[in-house]
Amino acid sequence: MDLKRASQIISSPKEIEVTYHGVPVRLIHTNQKTNTVSVKTDPNSNDIMVLPVEELEEGESRE
């Protein structure tokens, strides 16, 4: 994935599946300076991870 697509997914009204090494993640914020994306792995947690954008994979979108 690249930062442009990650930003599009964040802004999308659709829920688009994204995974990090097979683990579903929710994209929160992109950082162009470090080429990373802040993500959540658990919707019930406030824990945020910062991951390299190129290691994220896009799945299918859901309405």
N, C-alpha and C positions, 0 to 999 in steps of 0.2 A: 504494500500500500504506500501511497505518498501523502504528503501533508495536504495537498489540494483536495484529494478524495476524503481524507479524514475530516477536513473542515466541512465538506459537503454532507457527510454522514451526520455530523453534529447538528447541522442546521436543518436536516431533513425532518419533515413531519412523520415520515414512515420509520418504523423500527427496522434497522438494518443490522443483521447479524455480523459481528466482528469477533474474531478469536485471536488469542495469543498462545501459540504452541498448543492449540486444541482447546484452550479454556475460553469460554465466552467472556467478553469484556464490554463495558459501556464506555464510549468515548466521552470525555468531559471537555478537554481543552487541548489545543495544539500549541507548540512552541517552535517557531521557525528558526530561532537562533541555535537550538540544540537538536532540531529534527526529531523531536519526541512528542508523545501524546500522553496526557494524563488520563487515566482510566480507572474505573471501578470494576472489581470482579464480583462483588456481592452487593445487590441493590439495598440490602438491609444494613449495610455497614458504611461508615464514613471514611474507611480506609481508601486512599488513592495511591495508585502506582504510576510511575513515570516510565514509559517504555519507548524503545526505538520504533519509529513509525514503520520502517521497512520490515519489521518482524510481525506486523499485524496482517491478518488475512480477512478479506470480506467474504461473507456468505450471502445468503438470500435475504431479500427484504420481506417484511411482513406488514400488512395493513393494520 
